[in-house]
Amino acid sequence: MTNLELTRTTMAIACLSAGLLAGCVTGSGIDQQAVAQDQTCQQSGFKPGTPGYGNCRLELSRQAAAARADYVAHAWWNQPQTCPLWR
């Protein structure tokens, strides 16, 4: 294995480890999102179990999915790389 390959492997492992550890620190994003959506819909006057509440949660879930898709589409890993290590 060359120095460049070793450096790339080390960087990849470091990035993956950091990502996994960050997930442990922040907790479950899905649970936090569900709580936030529930609060938003109830504060808007919708009562759980009603069609309006269901529609509110559905719309908020759609908005969150669209935001995630937009993030992934424009994320750094989808952009051209200019770093000499990646050539």
Backbone torsions as a table, in degrees:
resi	resn	phi	psi	omega
1	MET	NA	130.4	-179.2
2	THR	-78.6	168.2	177.4
3	ASN	-58.6	-41.4	-178.7
4	LEU	-65.0	-43.1	178.9
5	GLU	-65.2	-39.9	178.4
6	LEU	-64.3	-42.5	178.3
7	THR	-62.7	-44.6	178.8
8	ARG	-62.4	-43.3	179.7
9	THR	-63.4	-44.9	179.3
10	THR	-61.8	-43.1	178.8
11	MET	-63.1	-42.8	-179.5
12	ALA	-63.1	-44.1	178.8
13	ILE	-63.8	-41.8	179.4
14	ALA	-62.8	-43.2	-179.8
15	CYS	-66.2	-43.3	178.5
16	LEU	-63.5	-42.1	179.0
17	SER	-63.0	-43.6	179.5
18	ALA	-62.6	-41.1	178.7
19	GLY	-63.6	-42.6	179.0
20	LEU	-65.9	-41.9	178.9
21	LEU	-67.2	-36.2	178.4
22	ALA	-63.7	-37.3	177.7
23	GLY	-63.3	-36.1	178.9
24	CYS	-69.0	-36.0	-177.0
25	VAL	-72.5	-40.6	-174.0
26	THR	-81.9	-13.5	-177.9
27	GLY	80.1	-164.3	-176.8
28	SER	-85.6	110.6	179.4
29	GLY	-63.3	-31.7	-180.0
30	ILE	-66.6	-43.4	178.7
31	ASP	-63.6	-41.9	179.4
32	GLN	-64.9	-38.8	179.3
33	GLN	-66.1	-41.3	180.0
34	ALA	-63.3	-41.4	178.3
35	VAL	-63.8	-44.4	179.9
36	ALA	-63.3	-41.8	178.8
37	GLN	-64.6	-41.6	179.0
38	ASP	-60.6	-45.6	179.8
39	GLN	-63.5	-42.6	-179.4
40	THR	-61.0	-47.1	-178.0
41	CYS	-67.3	-40.8	179.2
42	GLN	-68.1	-37.1	177.6
43	GLN	-68.4	-23.2	177.0
44	SER	-83.1	-1.0	175.3
45	GLY	99.8	5.0	179.6
46	PHE	-88.7	137.9	179.4
47	LYS	-100.0	135.8	178.7
48	PRO	-54.0	139.9	178.9
49	GLY	92.6	-5.5	179.1
50	THR	-98.4	157.4	178.1
51	PRO	-59.0	-37.2	179.7
52	GLY	-63.0	-41.3	177.9
53	TYR	-64.0	-44.8	178.4
54	GLY	-60.3	-42.9	178.2
55	ASN	-65.2	-38.3	178.5
56	CYS	-62.7	-48.8	179.8
57	ARG	-62.3	-40.5	179.4
58	LEU	-62.5	-44.7	-179.7
59	GLU	-65.2	-41.0	178.1
60	LEU	-65.4	-36.8	177.4
61	SER	-66.2	-40.3	177.1
62	ARG	-63.0	-42.6	178.4
63	GLN	-62.9	-41.2	179.1
64	ALA	-65.2	-41.1	178.9
65	ALA	-64.3	-40.1	178.5
66	ALA	-65.0	-39.7	178.7
67	ALA	-65.5	-40.9	177.6
68	ARG	-64.1	-43.2	179.8
69	ALA	-63.1	-39.6	178.3
70	ASP	-65.2	-41.6	178.7
71	TYR	-61.0	-48.2	-178.5
72	VAL	-62.9	-40.3	-178.9
73	ALA	-64.0	-29.5	-177.0
74	HIS	-111.2	11.9	-177.2
75	ALA	-69.3	161.7	-175.1
76	TRP	-60.4	-32.1	-176.6
77	TRP	-74.1	-10.2	175.8
78	ASN	-98.6	4.3	-178.1
79	GLN	-101.3	154.7	176.1
80	PRO	-59.8	137.6	-179.4
81	GLN	-93.8	131.4	179.3
82	THR	-109.0	-5.2	-179.3
83	CYS	-69.7	131.4	-179.3
84	PRO	-61.3	-22.6	179.5
85	LEU	-65.7	-27.0	-173.2
86	TRP	-95.8	6.2	-179.1
87	ARG	-84.3	NA	NA
